[in-house]
């Protein structure tokens, strides 16, 4: 998810439970369970693995996450994304298979979501970042100017040479809305390679539950109540070998004159998205899919989002609206338990 306030971004890093609360019974550490906290991709990383290869798996996973961060960061001067942005409007940049594949996937989800998700959003994010530090709203003329640079169709891909070019000068890529999902999937692959039987991967709220808990029961994931402080949740879902990714307007925002300006920007308007949805959760086999879909789904609203998700195999969604209604795809309804009676499950 793209952040438009550096201060709020730093606060988010320091928060242990970002958007999703994961509830699990702590296993007996004598059974080979290893837990580690680290830092990468602009967030705190929590890894938990059980099995003979747990220690090795976590060490490899942390190295891999740092490698992905080095390639895809929009901030690190030596990153491949920075190099693509520096050559915008002029020439191609040869990149790693990692970066190419993530950009290609980002373009695909931009198409699926009709542009509501767009990896060329960086100029607009930087504008809101700059103004957010001053606690002021950007001028409409500046917003309109930056919006001229946002168009995923201006990303030119050369798969033969694994190279990428941006069509216009001053265009900039930002993979912050999808790179964590890719990294979570890579960590899962490492866990499996090292024969980890049970694992929990938390990359700043991007959750992947590998297998079951140490006691054999599914992982229980609690979905945060968007109207209350952290630690309060609306419902729980039981998952195994699934990714759970949530986007919401309640975690990062600033207030001007009683109006809340959150971090999820609508590329169609240049302003924070105005939607009946306050929280969107994607449950999927691969975390990159949840990452790519969750923000765009938030922007598009309930009816359109449900239609999109019902056409995609292996992906389910849960949406909480401003009037405390819950909407969910058919595939996930039987797996969720509403724990707050103020919220009601609805049908479209």
C-alpha positions as CSV (number, residue, x, y, z in Angstrom):
1,X,0.0,0.0,0.0
2,X,1.4,3.4,-1.0
3,X,2.1,5.8,1.9
4,X,1.8,9.5,1.5
5,X,3.2,10.6,4.9
6,X,6.7,9.7,5.9
7,X,5.9,10.2,9.6
8,X,2.9,7.9,9.4
9,X,5.0,5.4,7.5
10,X,7.5,5.3,10.4
11,X,4.8,4.9,12.9
12,X,3.4,2.0,11.0
13,X,6.8,0.3,11.1
14,X,6.8,0.5,14.9
15,X,3.4,-1.1,15.2
16,X,3.5,-4.8,15.9
17,X,0.0,-5.5,14.7
18,X,-0.4,-3.6,11.5
19,X,-3.8,-4.4,10.0
20,X,-4.5,-8.0,10.7
21,X,-4.3,-9.6,14.1
22,X,-3.1,-13.1,13.9
23,X,-4.3,-15.2,16.9
24,X,-2.4,-18.4,17.5
25,X,-1.5,-20.8,20.3
26,X,2.2,-20.6,21.1
27,X,3.7,-24.0,20.4
28,X,6.2,-25.8,22.5
29,X,9.6,-24.5,21.4
30,X,11.0,-28.0,22.1
31,X,9.3,-29.1,18.9
32,X,11.6,-27.2,16.7
33,X,9.7,-23.9,16.5
34,X,11.8,-20.8,15.7
35,X,10.6,-17.2,15.7
36,X,12.5,-14.2,14.4
37,X,11.8,-10.5,13.9
38,X,13.6,-8.5,11.3
39,X,13.2,-5.5,9.1
40,X,12.8,-5.1,5.3
41,X,10.5,-3.7,2.6
42,X,9.9,-0.7,4.9
43,X,8.2,-2.8,7.7
44,X,8.8,-5.1,10.6
45,X,8.9,-8.7,9.6
46,X,7.7,-11.6,11.9
47,X,8.6,-15.1,10.9
48,X,7.7,-18.3,12.7
49,X,8.6,-21.8,11.5
50,X,8.4,-25.3,12.9
51,X,10.5,-28.2,11.7
52,X,14.0,-29.5,11.5
53,X,14.9,-26.9,8.9
54,X,13.3,-24.0,10.7
55,X,16.5,-22.1,11.6
56,X,17.9,-22.4,8.2
57,X,14.6,-21.5,6.5
58,X,14.3,-18.3,8.5
59,X,17.9,-17.2,7.9
60,X,17.4,-17.8,4.2
61,X,14.1,-16.0,4.2
62,X,15.5,-12.8,5.8
63,X,18.3,-12.8,3.2
64,X,15.8,-13.2,0.4
65,X,13.5,-10.4,1.7
66,X,16.5,-8.0,1.9
67,X,17.5,-9.0,-1.7
68,X,14.0,-8.2,-2.9
69,X,14.0,-4.9,-1.0
70,X,17.4,-4.0,-2.6
71,X,15.9,-4.5,-6.1
72,X,12.4,-3.1,-5.7
73,X,12.7,-0.2,-3.2
74,X,11.4,3.1,-4.5
75,X,13.8,4.8,-2.0
76,X,17.2,3.0,-2.3
77,X,19.4,4.8,-4.9
78,X,20.9,1.6,-6.2
79,X,17.6,-0.3,-6.7
80,X,16.4,-1.4,-10.0
81,X,13.2,0.6,-9.6
82,X,15.2,3.7,-9.0
83,X,17.2,3.0,-12.2
84,X,14.1,2.5,-14.2
85,X,12.7,5.8,-12.9
86,X,15.9,7.7,-13.7
87,X,15.7,6.6,-17.3
88,X,12.0,7.4,-17.7
89,X,11.2,8.7,-21.2
90,X,14.6,7.9,-22.6
91,X,15.7,4.2,-22.5
92,X,15.2,0.7,-21.2
93,X,16.7,-0.6,-18.0
94,X,17.7,-4.3,-17.8
95,X,16.4,-5.7,-14.5
96,X,16.4,-9.0,-12.6
97,X,13.9,-11.7,-13.2
98,X,12.4,-10.9,-9.8
99,X,11.7,-7.3,-10.6
100,X,10.5,-8.0,-14.2
101,X,8.0,-10.6,-13.0
102,X,6.6,-8.3,-10.3
103,X,6.2,-5.4,-12.7
104,X,4.5,-7.7,-15.2
105,X,2.1,-8.9,-12.5
106,X,1.4,-5.4,-11.4
107,X,0.5,-4.4,-15.0
108,X,-1.8,-7.5,-15.2
109,X,-3.7,-6.4,-12.0
110,X,-3.9,-2.9,-13.3
111,X,-5.8,-4.3,-16.2
112,X,-8.1,-6.5,-14.1
113,X,-8.8,-3.6,-11.7
114,X,-9.4,-1.1,-14.6
115,X,-6.6,1.1,-13.5
116,X,-7.7,1.4,-9.8
117,X,-4.3,-0.2,-9.0
118,X,-1.5,1.5,-10.9
119,X,2.3,1.0,-10.2
120,X,3.0,4.4,-11.9
121,X,1.4,6.2,-9.0
122,X,4.7,7.3,-7.4
123,X,4.6,11.0,-8.6
124,X,1.2,11.4,-6.9
125,X,2.4,9.6,-3.7
126,X,5.4,11.9,-3.5
127,X,3.2,15.0,-3.8
128,X,1.0,13.8,-0.9
129,X,4.1,12.9,1.0
130,X,5.5,16.4,0.7
131,X,2.3,18.1,1.6
132,X,1.5,15.7,4.4
133,X,4.6,16.7,6.2
134,X,3.3,20.2,6.2
135,X,-0.2,19.0,7.1
136,X,-1.7,20.6,4.0
137,X,-3.7,19.3,1.0
138,X,-1.9,19.6,-2.4
139,X,-3.1,22.2,-4.8
140,X,-5.6,20.8,-7.4
141,X,-3.3,22.1,-10.2
142,X,-0.4,20.1,-8.8
143,X,-2.6,17.0,-8.5
144,X,-3.8,17.4,-12.1
145,X,-0.1,17.7,-13.2
146,X,1.0,14.6,-11.4
147,X,-2.0,12.6,-12.7
148,X,-0.8,13.1,-16.3
149,X,2.1,10.9,-15.4
150,X,0.0,8.0,-14.0
151,X,-0.8,5.3,-16.6
152,X,0.2,1.7,-16.3
153,X,-0.1,1.5,-20.1
154,X,3.1,3.6,-20.3
155,X,5.1,0.7,-18.8
156,X,6.9,-1.0,-21.8
157,X,8.1,-4.5,-21.1
158,X,10.7,-6.4,-23.1
159,X,10.6,-10.0,-21.9
160,X,13.3,-11.2,-24.2
161,X,15.9,-8.9,-22.6
162,X,14.1,-8.6,-19.2
163,X,14.1,-4.8,-19.6
164,X,11.6,-2.1,-18.7
165,X,11.0,1.4,-19.9
166,X,8.6,4.2,-18.8
167,X,7.2,6.1,-21.8
168,X,7.2,9.6,-20.4
169,X,9.8,11.7,-18.7
170,X,9.2,12.1,-14.9
171,X,7.1,9.0,-14.7
172,X,8.0,6.8,-11.7
173,X,7.2,3.2,-10.7
174,X,6.3,2.2,-7.1
175,X,5.9,-1.5,-6.3
176,X,5.0,-0.8,-2.7
177,X,1.5,-2.1,-3.4
178,X,2.7,-5.6,-4.5
179,X,6.3,-6.3,-3.6
180,X,5.5,-7.5,-0.1
181,X,3.1,-10.0,-1.5
182,X,5.9,-11.3,-3.8
183,X,8.3,-11.5,-0.9
184,X,5.8,-13.4,1.3
185,X,5.4,-16.0,-1.5
186,X,9.2,-16.3,-1.8
187,X,9.5,-16.8,2.0
188,X,6.8,-19.5,1.7
189,X,8.8,-21.2,-1.0
190,X,11.9,-21.2,1.1
191,X,10.0,-22.7,4.1
192,X,8.7,-25.5,1.9
193,X,12.1,-26.2,0.5
194,X,13.5,-26.5,4.0
195,X,10.6,-28.8,4.9
196,X,9.0,-26.4,7.4
197,X,5.8,-28.2,8.5
198,X,4.1,-25.2,10.1
199,X,4.9,-21.5,9.6
200,X,3.6,-18.0,9.9
201,X,4.9,-15.2,7.7
202,X,4.0,-11.6,8.5
203,X,5.4,-8.9,6.3
204,X,3.9,-5.8,7.9
205,X,0.3,-7.2,7.8
206,X,0.8,-9.4,4.7
207,X,0.1,-12.7,6.3
208,X,0.8,-16.1,4.9
209,X,-0.2,-19.2,7.0
210,X,1.8,-22.3,6.0
211,X,0.2,-25.6,6.9
212,X,-1.6,-25.7,10.3
213,X,-0.5,-24.6,13.8
214,X,1.9,-26.8,15.8
215,X,-1.1,-28.5,17.5
216,X,-2.6,-29.4,14.1
217,X,-5.5,-26.9,14.1
218,X,-5.8,-24.2,11.4
219,X,-4.4,-20.7,12.0
220,X,-7.0,-18.3,13.2
221,X,-6.8,-14.8,11.7
222,X,-8.7,-11.9,13.2
223,X,-9.9,-9.1,10.9
224,X,-9.4,-5.7,12.7
225,X,-12.4,-3.6,13.6
226,X,-11.8,-0.5,11.5
227,X,-13.7,1.7,13.9
228,X,-11.8,0.7,17.1
229,X,-8.2,0.6,18.4
230,X,-5.8,-2.2,17.5
231,X,-6.6,-5.5,19.1
232,X,-10.3,-5.3,18.5
233,X,-11.6,-7.5,15.7
234,X,-14.8,-8.0,13.8
235,X,-14.5,-11.6,12.7
236,X,-12.1,-14.5,12.5
237,X,-11.3,-16.9,9.7
238,X,-9.6,-20.3,9.9
239,X,-6.9,-20.7,7.2
240,X,-4.1,-23.1,6.2
241,X,-1.8,-22.6,3.2
242,X,-3.4,-19.3,2.5
243,X,-2.4,-15.6,2.3
244,X,-4.5,-12.9,4.0
245,X,-4.0,-9.3,3.0
246,X,-6.0,-6.3,4.2
247,X,-6.2,-2.7,3.0
248,X,-8.1,-0.1,5.1
249,X,-8.5,3.6,5.5
250,X,-8.1,3.6,9.3
251,X,-4.4,2.9,9.8
252,X,-2.6,5.8,8.2
253,X,-4.1,9.2,7.7
254,X,-3.9,12.8,8.8
255,X,-6.6,15.3,9.8
256,X,-7.2,18.8,8.5
257,X,-10.2,20.8,9.7
258,X,-12.0,17.7,10.9
259,X,-11.5,15.9,7.6
260,X,-9.6,12.6,7.5
261,X,-7.2,12.1,4.5
262,X,-6.1,8.5,4.4
263,X,-3.2,6.9,2.4
264,X,-5.1,5.0,-0.3
265,X,-5.1,7.3,-3.3
266,X,-7.6,7.0,-6.1
267,X,-5.7,7.5,-9.4
268,X,-8.9,8.6,-11.0
269,X,-9.3,11.7,-8.8
270,X,-5.8,12.2,-7.3
271,X,-7.3,12.3,-3.8
272,X,-7.7,9.7,-1.1
273,X,-10.3,7.2,-2.3
274,X,-14.0,7.8,-1.4
275,X,-15.6,4.4,-1.0
276,X,-18.3,2.7,1.1
277,X,-15.6,0.2,1.9
278,X,-13.4,0.9,5.0
279,X,-11.6,-2.5,5.0
280,X,-11.0,-5.0,2.2
281,X,-9.4,-8.4,2.8
282,X,-8.2,-10.8,0.1
283,X,-7.7,-14.5,0.9
284,X,-5.7,-16.2,-1.8
285,X,-3.2,-19.1,-2.5
286,X,-0.5,-16.5,-3.3
287,X,0.2,-13.3,-1.4
288,X,1.1,-11.4,-4.5
289,X,-2.5,-11.8,-5.7
290,X,-3.8,-10.5,-2.4
291,X,-1.4,-7.5,-2.4
292,X,-2.2,-6.6,-6.0
293,X,-6.0,-6.8,-5.5
294,X,-6.6,-5.4,-2.0
295,X,-6.0,-1.7,-2.7
296,X,-7.8,-1.6,-6.0
297,X,-10.7,-3.5,-4.6
298,X,-11.0,-1.0,-1.8
299,X,-11.3,1.8,-4.4
300,X,-13.8,0.1,-6.7
301,X,-16.5,-0.6,-4.1
302,X,-18.5,-3.7,-3.0
303,X,-20.6,-4.6,-6.0
304,X,-17.9,-4.3,-8.7
305,X,-15.3,-5.9,-6.5
306,X,-17.4,-9.0,-5.8
307,X,-18.0,-9.4,-9.5
308,X,-14.3,-9.2,-10.2
309,X,-13.3,-11.7,-7.5
310,X,-15.9,-14.2,-8.5
311,X,-14.2,-14.4,-11.9
312,X,-10.8,-15.2,-10.4
313,X,-10.1,-18.8,-9.4
314,X,-8.7,-19.4,-5.9
315,X,-9.2,-15.9,-4.6
316,X,-11.8,-14.7,-2.0
317,X,-12.6,-11.4,-0.5
318,X,-14.2,-9.9,2.6
319,X,-15.4,-6.2,2.7
320,X,-16.4,-4.1,5.7
321,X,-18.5,-1.0,4.9
322,X,-19.0,2.3,6.7
323,X,-22.4,1.2,7.9
324,X,-20.9,-1.9,9.6
325,X,-22.0,-4.4,7.0
326,X,-19.9,-7.3,5.9
327,X,-19.8,-8.7,2.3
328,X,-17.9,-11.8,1.3
329,X,-17.4,-14.0,-1.7
330,X,-19.2,-17.3,-1.6
331,X,-16.0,-19.4,-1.2
332,X,-15.1,-17.8,2.2
333,X,-18.5,-17.3,3.9
334,X,-18.5,-20.6,5.7
335,X,-15.0,-20.1,7.0
336,X,-15.6,-16.8,8.8
337,X,-17.0,-16.3,12.3
338,X,-18.4,-12.9,13.2
339,X,-17.4,-12.0,16.7
340,X,-18.9,-8.5,17.0
341,X,-22.6,-8.4,16.9
342,X,-22.6,-4.8,15.6
343,X,-21.6,-6.1,12.2
344,X,-23.9,-8.1,10.0
345,X,-23.1,-10.4,7.0
346,X,-25.0,-9.2,3.9
347,X,-25.6,-10.4,0.4
348,X,-25.5,-8.4,-2.8
